[in-house]
Amino acid sequence: MAYLNGWTDSTIKKTIDKNFTGRALNEQGKCAYLTKDGKKCAVGIFIPEGHEAQTFAKNVAYLLFKYTDLLDVLPLNTEMLFLLQKYHD
């Protein structure tokens, strides 16, 4: 698989191991990029710490439309991130 922005199998695995702590649910019980208790969803773990997108509440297609700068840092293209989000949620 080809990754974007310098990501490799190793860096993706390290990011998952470091940041994924289980389902990240907001107060409404919906998956969130970042919860108040610090959990991050499967896509949220790749959003840079402190980025405004961490508090965004729509799917990854809307996320990348609003925060186009994330296209330069995330490891997967929009289609793959959408699939990740779909299967994770």
C-alpha positions in Angstrom: 0.0 0.0 0.0 1.2 3.5 -0.8 1.0 6.0 2.0 1.2 9.8 1.8 3.2 12.5 3.3 6.2 10.4 4.4 4.1 7.9 6.4 5.3 4.3 6.5 3.9 1.0 7.9 6.1 1.6 10.9 5.1 5.2 11.6 1.4 4.4 11.2 1.7 1.4 13.6 3.6 3.6 16.1 0.9 6.3 15.9 -1.9 3.7 16.4 -0.1 2.1 19.4 0.6 5.4 21.0 -2.8 7.1 20.5 -5.6 4.6 20.0 -7.2 3.7 23.3 -10.6 2.4 22.1 -13.8 4.0 20.9 -13.8 7.7 21.2 -17.4 8.7 21.9 -18.7 12.2 22.5 -21.6 13.1 24.9 -24.2 12.1 22.3 -22.6 8.6 21.9 -21.2 9.4 18.5 -17.6 8.7 17.4 -15.4 11.8 17.8 -12.0 12.8 16.5 -11.1 13.8 20.1 -13.1 13.4 23.2 -13.0 15.5 26.4 -11.2 12.6 28.1 -8.5 12.5 25.4 -9.5 9.5 23.4 -9.1 9.7 19.6 -11.0 7.8 16.9 -9.2 5.8 14.2 -8.9 9.0 12.0 -8.4 11.4 14.9 -5.2 9.8 15.9 -3.6 11.1 12.7 -4.8 14.7 13.2 -2.0 16.8 14.6 -2.2 17.6 18.3 -3.9 21.0 18.9 -5.3 21.2 15.4 -8.8 22.8 15.3 -10.1 19.8 13.3 -9.9 17.6 16.5 -13.2 19.2 17.6 -14.9 18.9 14.2 -18.1 16.8 14.4 -18.7 15.6 10.8 -17.4 12.8 8.6 -13.9 12.8 7.1 -15.1 14.1 3.7 -16.4 17.2 5.4 -13.3 17.3 7.6 -10.9 17.4 4.6 -13.1 19.9 2.8 -13.0 22.3 5.7 -9.4 21.7 6.7 -7.6 21.2 3.4 -4.2 21.6 5.2 -4.7 18.1 6.7 -4.2 16.7 3.2 -0.6 17.5 3.6 -0.1 15.6 6.9 -2.5 12.6 6.9 -1.2 9.2 5.9 -4.0 8.1 3.6 -6.1 9.7 0.8 -9.7 10.8 1.4 -11.2 7.5 0.1 -9.0 5.4 2.4 -9.7 7.6 5.4 -13.4 7.4 4.6 -13.3 3.6 4.5 -11.3 3.6 7.8 -13.9 5.8 9.4 -16.8 3.8 8.0 -15.5 0.5 9.3 -14.4 1.9 12.6 -17.7 3.6 13.4 
